[in-house]
Amino acid sequence: MSDDALRLCLIGATGLIGGKVMEESIGREDVRLSAIARREAKLPRGIRMELFVAEPAKWGEVLEAIRPKAVICALGTTWKKAGEDEDAFRAVDQHLVLDTARAAREQGVDRFIAISSVGADTASKNFYLRVKGETERELTKLRFNRLDILRPGLLRGKRENDRRIGERIGIAAAPVANLLLHGKYRQYRAIEAETVAQAAIALAKSAARGRFVHDNDGIIRAAKRLPQLITD
């Protein structure tokens, strides 16, 4: 692995995006990946990385030890997994995300990439989207040298756990629905989790300073900038 490889830390390795980030890192000499999780995660075959299992209160200490240049935060739960409890949902999608970001900032992390959601808005009447919007707002206050917020539409990809019925129906209908979503509605199209992971890695490698928000089209453009692996 190259000495100038990007030291990248993944938070949320057990989820769909986290799993895809690990898969996309296989064989990459330009990325030195580590991950932090609350429980063991299944690592893809062929991956060269370290996975640190620790309680969230200790994540700052882990970040201090591995000293990443960039962090990809793919933390998130669902309304159902949170027991349809607002406090339980906020505990993960807002408080844990922000606590992680603050710990990263304190440890000198330069770049932070957060996976949010299409429609995130502090003024939304939808609780899920309002929390996402509030979390985005607080992330911008932490003043990372570079902050990228990704707002993908419905994620397509195989999850380890069962999907919600509505989500399964949405994914099945996505090829047709995508054809009907144009203009400002393009952002609501379904998108491959693999593409989101590629975009997150590509953005982590970007040195340009600033705060950026990426909808589906922006995510696809970023994914295309990720250098392709050269295979025999």
Phi, psi and chi 1 to 4 in degrees:
 res  aa     phi    psi   chi1   chi2   chi3   chi4
   1 MET       -  139.5 -174.5  170.2  -69.1      -
   2 SER   -64.4  143.4  172.2      -      -      -
   3 ASP   -65.9  -24.9  -69.6  -23.5      -      -
   4 ASP   -98.3   18.6   59.2   -4.5      -      -
   5 ALA   -62.6  144.4      -      -      -      -
   6 LEU   -68.6  124.5  174.0   72.0      -      -
   7 ARG   -79.9  108.9  -65.3 -166.5  -52.9  -81.8
   8 LEU  -120.2  132.5  176.1   61.5      -      -
   9 CYS  -115.0  130.5 -179.1      -      -      -
  10 LEU  -102.6  126.8  167.8   66.7      -      -
  11 ILE  -111.8  122.2  -49.8  -71.7      -      -
  12 GLY   103.2   44.9      -      -      -      -
  13 ALA   -72.2  -18.0      -      -      -      -
  14 THR   -87.2   -5.9   58.0      -      -      -
  15 GLY   -93.4 -179.7      -      -      -      -
  16 LEU   -61.4  -51.3  176.6   59.8      -      -
  17 ILE   -66.0  -42.1  -62.7  -61.9      -      -
  18 GLY   -58.0  -43.7      -      -      -      -
  19 GLY   -61.9  -39.2      -      -      -      -
  20 LYS   -70.4  -35.2  -67.8  -62.3 -177.8 -178.1
  21 VAL   -61.0  -42.4  168.4      -      -      -
  22 MET   -64.1  -44.6  -69.3 -169.8  -69.8      -
  23 GLU   -61.0  -41.0  -71.1  178.6   11.6      -
  24 GLU   -71.7  -14.3  -68.8  -61.2  -39.8      -
  25 SER   -90.6   -8.8  -61.4      -      -      -
  26 ILE   -62.6  127.0  -64.6  172.8      -      -
  27 GLY    79.7    1.2      -      -      -      -
  28 ARG   -83.3  124.5  -60.1 -154.4   68.9   90.6
  29 GLU   -89.4  -10.3  -65.3  -65.6  -36.8      -
  30 ASP   -94.8    1.5   54.2  -10.0      -      -
  31 VAL  -134.0  131.4  170.7      -      -      -
  32 ARG  -111.5   99.4 -178.2 -179.7  -67.3  117.5
  33 LEU   -91.7  135.7 -177.7   66.7      -      -
  34 SER  -127.2  161.7  -60.5      -      -      -
  35 ALA  -141.7  151.0      -      -      -      -
  36 ILE  -124.9  133.4  -53.8  174.9      -      -
  37 ALA  -146.8  162.3      -      -      -      -
  38 ARG   -82.6  -19.2  -72.6  176.3  -69.2 -177.8
  39 ARG  -144.7  166.6   64.4  179.9 -171.9  -84.4
  40 GLU   -60.3  142.1  -69.6  -71.7  -14.6      -
  41 ALA  -119.9  148.6      -      -      -      -
  42 LYS   -76.4  118.8 -177.3  178.8  179.5 -179.2
  43 LEU   -88.4  137.6  -58.0 -176.8      -      -
  44 PRO   -67.0  149.7   23.0  -32.2      -      -
  45 ARG   -61.0  132.9 -174.5 -176.6  -59.3  -86.4
  46 GLY    91.6   -2.5      -      -      -      -
  47 ILE   -78.6  140.4 -170.3   72.9      -      -
  48 ARG  -114.8  102.6  -66.2  170.3   58.3 -167.2
  49 MET  -163.3  169.6   61.9  173.7  -71.7      -
  50 GLU  -113.0  135.4  -68.6 -179.0  -63.1      -
  51 LEU  -116.1  120.2  172.4   64.8      -      -
  52 PHE  -103.0  122.0  -61.0   87.3      -      -
  53 VAL  -102.5  119.6  178.4      -      -      -
  54 ALA  -157.0  158.6      -      -      -      -
  55 GLU   -69.7  148.1  -71.0  -59.9  -46.7      -
  56 PRO   -52.6  -32.2  -31.5   38.4      -      -
  57 ALA   -62.8  -20.3      -      -      -      -
  58 LYS   -99.5   -1.7  -61.0  -70.3 -173.4 -179.3
  59 TRP   -63.4  -33.9  -72.1    0.0      -      -
  60 GLY   -60.3  -39.0      -      -      -      -
  61 GLU   -67.0  -38.1  -64.3  176.7   19.8      -
  62 VAL   -65.7  -43.6  179.5      -      -      -
  63 LEU   -61.2  -37.6  -73.3  167.3      -      -
  64 GLU   -63.6  -35.1 -177.4  179.4   16.0      -
  65 ALA   -75.2  -38.3      -      -      -      -
  66 ILE   -93.5  -18.1   61.6 -179.1      -      -
  67 ARG    49.5   60.2  -67.6  -74.1  179.9 -176.0
  68 PRO   -73.3  152.5   30.7  -36.6      -      -
  69 LYS   -81.1  -34.1  179.8   75.3  170.5  178.5
  70 ALA  -138.0  152.3      -      -      -      -
  71 VAL  -126.5  132.5  165.1      -      -      -
  72 ILE  -103.9  119.2  -66.2  175.7      -      -
  73 CYS  -104.4  107.0 -178.6      -      -      -
  74 ALA  -112.3   29.0      -      -      -      -
  75 LEU   -69.2  145.6  -70.4  169.3      -      -
  76 GLY   171.0  150.6      -      -      -      -
  77 THR  -127.2 -171.1 -174.1      -      -      -
  78 THR  -122.3  162.0   64.6      -      -      -
  79 TRP   -58.5  -38.5 -176.4 -123.9      -      -
  80 LYS   -69.0  -46.2 -176.8  176.7  179.6  179.7
  81 LYS   -62.5  -30.3  -76.9 -176.1  179.7  179.3
  82 ALA   -80.7    8.3      -      -      -      -
  83 GLY    68.7   22.7      -      -      -      -
  84 GLU    54.1   37.7  -60.6 -174.6   -2.2      -
  85 ASP  -114.2  124.0  179.7   88.0      -      -
  86 GLU   -62.4  -42.1  -68.6 -171.4   -0.7      -
  87 ASP   -65.1  -40.6  -70.4  -20.9      -      -
  88 ALA   -66.2  -37.6      -      -      -      -
  89 PHE   -67.3  -46.4 -178.3   81.0      -      -
  90 ARG   -61.0  -33.5  -78.8 -171.9 -173.7  -84.2
  91 ALA   -56.7  -36.1      -      -      -      -
  92 VAL   -94.3  -57.1  175.9      -      -      -
  93 ASP   -74.1  -16.3  -81.0   57.7      -      -
  94 GLN  -119.2  -63.0 -174.9  173.0   52.6      -
  95 HIS   -65.7  -44.7  -58.3  -42.8      -      -
  96 LEU   -68.3  -39.4 -174.2   54.9      -      -
  97 VAL   -61.1  -47.0  169.6      -      -      -
  98 LEU   -70.5  -38.0  -67.5  175.2      -      -
  99 ASP   -62.6  -40.0  -73.4  -12.6      -      -
 100 THR   -65.1  -43.6  -60.1      -      -      -
 101 ALA   -63.3  -42.2      -      -      -      -
 102 ARG   -63.6  -41.8  -66.5 -174.6 -172.5  105.3
 103 ALA   -62.9  -40.6      -      -      -      -
 104 ALA   -63.3  -43.0      -      -      -      -
 105 ARG   -62.6  -42.1 -172.2   73.2 -177.7   88.5
 106 GLU   -64.3  -29.2  -71.0  173.0    3.7      -
 107 GLN   -92.5   11.6  -62.7  -55.2  -33.0      -
 108 GLY    82.4   17.0      -      -      -      -
 109 VAL   -62.1  132.4  169.6      -      -      -
 110 ASP   -86.0  -38.4 -170.7   62.8      -      -
 111 ARG  -129.0  138.5  -51.7  164.8 -164.4  164.3
 112 PHE  -131.7  125.5 -164.7   85.1      -      -
 113 ILE  -115.4  118.7  -60.7   87.7      -      -
 114 ALA  -113.2  133.4      -      -      -      -
 115 ILE   -91.8  114.7  -48.9  -60.3      -      -
 116 SER  -111.1 -135.3 -175.9      -      -      -
 117 SER  -153.8  146.9  171.0      -      -      -
 118 VAL   -56.8  139.4   61.5      -      -      -
 119 GLY    87.1    0.3      -      -      -      -
 120 ALA   -58.4  129.1      -      -      -      -
 121 ASP  -163.7  126.1 -172.7  -16.7      -      -
 122 THR   -62.1  -21.1   57.1      -      -      -
 123 ALA   -99.2    4.9      -      -      -      -
 124 SER   -66.1  144.3  176.5      -      -      -
 125 LYS   -79.5  -15.8  -66.5 -179.4  179.6  179.1
 126 ASN   -81.4  122.1  178.8  -75.6      -      -
 127 PHE   -57.7  -46.8  174.8   75.2      -      -
 128 TYR   -56.3  -49.2  176.4   91.2      -      -
 129 LEU   -71.7  -31.4  -62.7  178.4      -      -
 130 ARG   -67.0  -42.4 -173.3  167.4   67.4 -108.3
 131 VAL   -63.3  -42.0  170.7      -      -      -
 132 LYS   -60.5  -43.3  -68.5  -69.5 -171.9 -178.1
 133 GLY   -64.5  -42.2      -      -      -      -
 134 GLU   -63.8  -38.8  -67.9  170.6   -2.1      -
 135 THR   -65.4  -42.8  -56.8      -      -      -
 136 GLU   -59.0  -44.3  -70.2 -176.6    8.2      -
 137 ARG   -59.7  -43.4  179.3 -170.8   61.9 -161.5
 138 GLU   -70.6  -33.5  -65.2  -54.4  -50.8      -
 139 LEU   -61.9  -37.9  -75.7  172.8      -      -
 140 THR   -66.0  -22.8   62.6      -      -      -
 141 LYS   -77.2  -14.1  -64.1  178.7 -178.6  178.9
 142 LEU   -80.6  -13.9  -64.0  179.3      -      -
 143 ARG    57.1   52.5  -55.1 -166.7   69.0   78.1
 144 PHE   -65.3  154.2  -73.7   96.1      -      -
 145 ASN   -58.0  -36.9  -76.0  -20.1      -      -
 146 ARG  -140.7  129.5 -178.9 -179.2  177.3  104.6
 147 LEU  -126.1  123.9  171.1   66.2      -      -
 148 ASP  -117.1  125.8  -72.9  -80.1      -      -
 149 ILE  -112.1  121.1  -66.0  172.8      -      -
 150 LEU  -100.8  129.8  -81.3   60.2      -      -
 151 ARG  -119.0   74.7  -68.4  179.6  178.0  171.3
 152 PRO   -73.4  158.1   29.5  -36.4      -      -
 153 GLY   -79.2 -154.6      -      -      -      -
 154 LEU   -58.6  125.8  177.7   65.0      -      -
 155 LEU   -82.1  129.6  -66.1  172.1      -      -
 156 ARG  -104.3  129.8  -59.2 -179.9   64.3 -175.2
 157 GLY   161.1  159.5      -      -      -      -
 158 LYS   -82.5  123.3 -175.9  178.1  179.1 -179.2
 159 ARG   -99.7  154.6  -64.5 -179.6 -171.2  -94.5
 160 GLU   -69.8  -35.6  -68.8  -64.8  -38.0      -
 161 ASN  -100.7  168.6   49.3    4.9      -      -
 162 ASP   -69.5  142.8  -68.5  -25.4      -      -
 163 ARG   -85.2  160.6  -71.6 -178.5  177.7  -84.8
 164 ARG   -68.4  148.3  -67.1  160.6  -72.5  175.1
 165 ILE   -56.7  -46.2  -66.8  176.0      -      -
 166 GLY   -60.5  -36.2      -      -      -      -
 167 GLU   -68.8  -40.9 -166.0  173.8   29.1      -
 168 ARG   -62.7  -41.0  -68.7 -160.5  -62.2  -91.6
 169 ILE   -64.4  -42.6  -66.9  173.1      -      -
 170 GLY   -61.1  -40.9      -      -      -      -
 171 ILE   -68.9  -39.9  -71.5  173.7      -      -
 172 ALA   -62.8  -36.0      -      -      -      -
 173 ALA   -87.4   -7.0      -      -      -      -
 174 ALA   -56.3  -43.6      -      -      -      -
 175 PRO   -56.9  -38.8  -27.8   37.3      -      -
 176 VAL   -77.2  -44.9  174.1      -      -      -
 177 ALA   -60.1  -38.9      -      -      -      -
 178 ASN   -59.9  -33.9  -80.1    1.3      -      -
 179 LEU   -68.9  -22.1  -64.7  175.6      -      -
 180 LEU   -94.1  -10.2  -57.6  175.7      -      -
 181 LEU   -98.1  108.7  -64.0  172.0      -      -
 182 HIS  -127.2  170.9  -61.2  -75.6      -      -
 183 GLY    58.2 -132.2      -      -      -      -
 184 LYS   -67.3  -13.7   66.0  179.8 -178.5  179.4
 185 TYR   -88.8   -5.2  -61.9  104.9      -      -
 186 ARG   -58.8  -31.3  -76.3  175.7   58.1   85.7
 187 GLN   -63.6  -18.6   62.8 -176.4  -39.3      -
 188 TYR   -90.5    0.4  -67.2   97.2      -      -
 189 ARG   -64.1  152.1  -70.3 -176.7  173.4 -173.0
 190 ALA   -68.4  151.4      -      -      -      -
 191 ILE  -142.6  144.4 -172.7  169.8      -      -
 192 GLU   -68.3  134.0  -63.4  -68.5  -21.3      -
 193 ALA   -59.4  -33.0      -      -      -      -
 194 GLU   -59.6  -40.3  174.8 -176.7  -12.2      -
 195 THR   -65.9  -40.5  -58.1      -      -      -
 196 VAL   -63.6  -41.6  178.8      -      -      -
 197 ALA   -63.9  -43.6      -      -      -      -
 198 GLN   -60.4  -41.8  -69.1  169.8  -10.3      -
 199 ALA   -64.2  -42.2      -      -      -      -
 200 ALA   -60.8  -43.0      -      -      -      -
 201 ILE   -66.6  -43.8  -63.1  171.6      -      -
 202 ALA   -61.3  -41.8      -      -      -      -
 203 LEU   -69.4  -33.9  -67.2  167.3      -      -
 204 ALA   -62.8  -27.8      -      -      -      -
 205 LYS   -85.3   -7.0  -70.3  168.9   56.5   62.6
 206 SER   -84.3  129.2  180.0      -      -      -
 207 ALA   -91.6  -10.7      -      -      -      -
 208 ALA   -61.6  134.3      -      -      -      -
 209 ARG   -84.1  154.5  -61.2  166.0   66.3   98.5
 210 GLY   137.9 -176.3      -      -      -      -
 211 ARG  -122.9  126.5  -77.7  166.6  -75.8  -74.8
 212 PHE  -132.6  141.1  -51.0   90.6      -      -
 213 VAL  -118.3  132.0  177.1      -      -      -
 214 HIS  -122.6  120.6  -48.9  -92.3      -      -
 215 ASP   -86.5 -170.6   60.9    8.0      -      -
 216 ASN   -52.9  -47.7  -89.4   -0.1      -      -
 217 ASP   -62.6  -40.8  -72.5  -18.0      -      -
 218 GLY   -65.8  -36.8      -      -      -      -
 219 ILE   -64.7  -43.1  -69.5  169.3      -      -
 220 ILE   -63.7  -42.0  -67.7  169.4      -      -
 221 ARG   -62.0  -43.0  -74.4 -165.9  -62.6  -89.1
 222 ALA   -64.7  -40.4      -      -      -      -
 223 ALA   -60.7  -36.6      -      -      -      -
 224 LYS   -69.1  -17.6  -70.3  178.7  178.5  177.5
 225 ARG   -83.9   -9.9  -63.1 -154.5  -55.3  -93.2
 226 LEU   -71.1  121.3 -176.6   66.1      -      -
 227 PRO   -56.2  134.3  -24.2   34.8      -      -
 228 GLN   -76.9  146.1  -63.3  -62.4  -54.6      -
 229 LEU   -73.7  142.1  -65.7  177.3      -      -
 230 ILE   -93.6  118.5  -60.9  175.0      -      -
 231 THR  -112.6  154.7   55.9      -      -      -
 232 ASP   -72.1      -  -63.4  -28.5      -      -
